[in-house]
Amino acid sequence: MNKRRTYFLEHLNSKRKNSRIDIYMQWLKDFCGKQIYDIEDKDVLDFLIFKDINNSGRTIVHHNACPNLGLKSLDFCTDEVKCSFRHAAHSMRIGIVLKLRKAFQEVGR
């Protein structure tokens, strides 16, 4: 039992110090250049749009007129804005949006 307790306590110390909530909130504050109490709805929306279009997602999306529509590659796409890696709606909802909501609730907003 002592070995397990020691292992568990060591594991807690080695875990990430910042939670995902802290990380996303810091990204939002850096993005808009404001502190949490000064962030407005528009700032959050702009951040979510930025996160969706900055090629950090894993889902390949082609625009309707792209000749590569249906392919799982962006190699031959000419428009990097319309064809890109995007976030799935579900990952945005349960990932970034949920974490930001919790962060705002923690400070009473």
Backbone as numpy.savetxt, mean C-alpha at the origin, in Angstrom:
# Nx Ny Nz CAx CAy CAz Cx Cy Cz
9.27 -25.74 29.14 8.44 -24.55 29.14 9.31 -23.30 29.14
10.40 -23.32 29.89 11.29 -22.16 29.91 11.93 -21.91 28.54
12.27 -22.99 27.84 12.86 -22.83 26.52 11.86 -22.18 25.56
10.62 -22.60 25.63 9.60 -22.01 24.76 9.36 -20.55 25.10
9.33 -20.22 26.37 9.14 -18.84 26.79 10.31 -17.98 26.29
11.52 -18.48 26.46 12.70 -17.75 25.99 12.65 -17.55 24.48
12.30 -18.62 23.76 12.20 -18.53 22.30 11.16 -17.49 21.91
10.00 -17.50 22.56 8.93 -16.56 22.25 9.37 -15.12 22.51
10.03 -14.87 23.63 10.49 -13.52 23.95 11.56 -13.05 22.95
12.44 -13.95 22.55 13.44 -13.59 21.54 12.78 -13.29 20.21
11.75 -14.07 19.89 11.01 -13.85 18.64 10.34 -12.48 18.66
9.76 -12.10 19.77 9.13 -10.79 19.87 10.15 -9.66 19.66
11.34 -9.83 20.19 12.37 -8.81 20.02 12.87 -8.72 18.58
12.82 -9.83 17.86 13.32 -9.82 16.49 12.26 -9.40 15.49
10.99 -9.33 15.90 9.93 -8.92 14.99 10.12 -7.49 14.56
9.45 -7.14 13.48 9.50 -5.79 12.94 9.02 -4.81 14.00
9.74 -3.74 14.17 9.38 -2.74 15.19 8.18 -1.91 14.75
8.09 -1.60 13.46 6.97 -0.82 12.95 5.92 -1.74 12.35
4.68 -1.50 12.67 3.60 -2.28 12.09 3.31 -1.74 10.69
2.53 -2.47 9.94 2.11 -2.01 8.61 1.34 -0.69 8.73
0.58 -0.53 9.81 -0.16 0.71 10.03 0.82 1.88 10.11
1.88 1.71 10.89 2.89 2.77 11.02 3.57 3.06 9.68
3.86 2.02 8.93 4.55 2.19 7.66 3.69 2.95 6.66
2.43 2.52 6.50 1.54 3.21 5.55 1.27 4.64 5.97
1.11 4.87 7.26 0.86 6.24 7.71 2.08 7.11 7.46
3.27 6.57 7.66 4.48 7.35 7.38 4.59 7.66 5.90
4.25 6.69 5.05 4.26 6.94 3.60 3.29 8.04 3.25
2.09 8.02 3.85 1.09 9.05 3.58 1.59 10.42 4.03
2.17 10.49 5.22 2.69 11.77 5.72 3.82 12.28 4.84
4.70 11.40 4.40 5.78 11.80 3.51 5.24 12.26 2.16
4.23 11.56 1.66 3.66 11.87 0.35 3.04 13.26 0.33
2.25 13.58 1.37 1.55 14.87 1.36 2.30 15.95 2.13
3.33 15.59 2.86 4.12 16.58 3.58 3.39 17.21 4.76
2.46 16.47 5.34 1.67 16.99 6.46 1.72 16.00 7.62
1.38 16.50 8.79 1.24 15.63 9.94 -0.16 15.05 9.95
-0.37 14.01 10.75 -1.62 13.25 10.71 -2.86 14.11 10.98
-2.74 15.11 11.83 -3.90 15.94 12.15 -4.21 16.95 11.06
-3.28 17.17 10.13 -3.48 18.13 9.05 -3.86 17.47 7.73
-3.83 16.15 7.69 -4.14 15.43 6.45 -5.63 15.51 6.16
-5.96 15.84 4.92 -7.36 15.98 4.50 -7.76 14.78 3.64
-9.07 14.67 3.39 -9.59 13.57 2.56 -8.91 13.54 1.19
-8.72 14.71 0.60 -8.11 14.81 -0.72 -6.69 14.24 -0.70
-5.96 14.49 0.38 -4.59 13.96 0.50 -4.59 12.43 0.50
-5.53 11.84 1.22 -5.62 10.38 1.28 -5.98 9.82 -0.09
-6.93 10.45 -0.77 -7.34 9.99 -2.10 -6.17 10.10 -3.09
-5.45 11.21 -3.06 -4.29 11.36 -3.94 -3.24 10.29 -3.66
-3.03 9.99 -2.39 -2.06 8.96 -2.01 -2.49 7.59 -2.53
-3.78 7.26 -2.39 -4.26 5.96 -2.86 -4.14 5.85 -4.37
-4.42 6.93 -5.08 -4.26 6.92 -6.53 -2.80 6.73 -6.88
-1.92 7.45 -6.19 -0.49 7.30 -6.43 -0.03 5.87 -6.18
-0.47 5.27 -5.07 -0.07 3.90 -4.75 -0.56 2.93 -5.82
-1.71 3.21 -6.41 -2.26 2.31 -7.41 -1.53 2.44 -8.75
-1.01 3.63 -9.07 -0.43 3.82 -10.40 1.09 3.88 -10.40
1.73 3.61 -9.28 3.19 3.73 -9.23 3.91 2.41 -9.54
3.20 1.46 -10.16 3.77 0.17 -10.53 4.20 -0.68 -9.34
3.61 -0.46 -8.16 3.98 -1.27 -7.01 3.05 -2.46 -6.82
2.00 -2.55 -7.65 1.09 -3.68 -7.54 1.62 -4.90 -8.27
0.84 -5.97 -8.28 1.25 -7.21 -8.94 0.32 -7.61 -10.08
-0.79 -6.88 -10.25 -1.76 -7.22 -11.28 -1.46 -6.41 -12.54
-1.30 -7.10 -13.67 -1.04 -6.42 -14.94 -2.37 -5.96 -15.53
-2.45 -4.68 -15.84 -3.66 -4.11 -16.43 -3.28 -3.44 -17.75
-3.98 -3.83 -18.82 -3.83 -3.21 -20.13 -5.06 -2.35 -20.39
-4.89 -1.23 -21.10 -6.06 -0.42 -21.45 -6.80 -1.10 -22.59
-8.04 -0.68 -22.84 -8.92 -1.37 -23.78 -8.38 -1.44 -25.20
-7.65 -0.41 -25.65 -7.17 -0.37 -27.03 -5.77 -0.98 -27.18
-5.22 -1.52 -26.14 -3.86 -2.08 -26.21 -3.88 -3.38 -27.02
-2.98 -3.52 -27.99 -2.94 -4.76 -28.77 -2.50 -5.97 -27.93
-1.95 -5.72 -26.76 -1.49 -6.81 -25.89 -2.52 -7.18 -24.83
-3.73 -6.70 -24.97 -4.80 -6.97 -24.00 -4.96 -8.47 -23.83
-4.93 -8.93 -22.60 -5.06 -10.35 -22.30 -3.74 -11.04 -22.06
-2.64 -10.40 -22.45 -1.33 -11.00 -22.22 -0.86 -10.70 -20.80
-0.01 -11.55 -20.28 0.51 -11.37 -18.92 1.90 -10.77 -18.94
2.09 -9.79 -19.83 3.38 -9.14 -19.95 3.17 -7.70 -20.39
4.03 -6.82 -19.93 4.00 -5.42 -20.34 5.16 -5.09 -21.28
5.88 -6.11 -21.71 7.10 -5.90 -22.49 6.87 -5.13 -23.79
5.76 -5.35 -24.45 5.53 -4.73 -25.76 4.52 -3.61 -25.72
4.13 -3.15 -24.55 3.16 -2.05 -24.43 3.88 -0.73 -24.64
3.24 0.15 -25.39 3.86 1.45 -25.70 3.46 2.53 -24.73
2.34 2.38 -24.05 1.87 3.41 -23.11 2.04 2.90 -21.69
3.07 3.38 -21.01 3.37 2.92 -19.64 2.42 3.48 -18.60
1.61 4.48 -18.98 0.63 5.03 -18.05 -0.64 4.19 -18.06
-1.10 3.86 -19.25 -2.35 3.10 -19.35 -2.15 1.61 -19.09
-0.99 1.09 -19.42 -0.68 -0.32 -19.17 0.39 -0.36 -18.08
0.06 -0.99 -16.97 1.02 -1.01 -15.87 0.64 -2.08 -14.86
1.51 -2.23 -13.86 1.17 -3.07 -12.72 0.28 -2.24 -11.81
-0.82 -2.82 -11.37 -1.76 -2.12 -10.50 -2.06 -2.99 -9.29
-2.71 -2.39 -8.32 -3.14 -3.14 -7.14 -4.55 -3.67 -7.38
-4.79 -4.89 -6.97 -6.14 -5.42 -7.01 -6.99 -4.66 -6.00
-8.25 -4.45 -6.32 -9.14 -3.67 -5.45 -9.17 -4.25 -4.05
-9.19 -5.56 -3.96 -9.25 -6.21 -2.65 -8.00 -5.92 -1.82
-6.84 -5.90 -2.46 -5.61 -5.63 -1.71 -5.56 -4.17 -1.27
-6.12 -3.27 -2.07 -6.18 -1.87 -1.66 -7.11 -1.73 -0.45
-8.26 -2.42 -0.52 -9.27 -2.29 0.51 -8.79 -2.86 1.84
-8.27 -4.09 1.82 -7.87 -4.71 3.09 -6.44 -4.40 3.46
-5.70 -3.86 2.52 -4.31 -3.52 2.80 -4.18 -2.08 3.22
-4.02 -1.22 2.26 -3.71 0.18 2.53 -4.87 0.91 3.20
-6.07 0.78 2.65 -7.22 1.54 3.18 -7.52 1.14 4.62
-7.55 -0.14 4.91 -7.85 -0.60 6.27 -6.78 -0.13 7.26
-5.52 -0.20 6.84 -4.44 0.23 7.74 -4.50 1.73 8.01
-4.77 2.52 6.98 -4.88 3.97 7.18 -6.08 4.30 8.07
-7.19 3.58 7.86 -8.38 3.82 8.69 -8.06 3.55 10.16
-7.35 2.46 10.44 -6.98 2.14 11.82 -6.06 3.20 12.40
-5.12 3.69 11.59 -4.20 4.73 12.06 -4.95 6.00 12.42
-5.90 6.39 11.60 -6.67 7.60 11.91 -7.56 7.39 13.13
-8.11 6.19 13.27 -8.95 5.92 14.45 -8.12 5.94 15.74
-6.89 5.49 15.66 -6.03 5.47 16.85 -5.77 6.86 17.41
-5.79 7.87 16.52 -5.56 9.25 16.98 -6.85 10.04 17.10
-7.99 9.35 16.97 -9.28 10.00 17.18 -9.83 10.76 15.98
-9.43 10.36 14.80 -9.95 11.02 13.60 -10.84 10.09 12.84
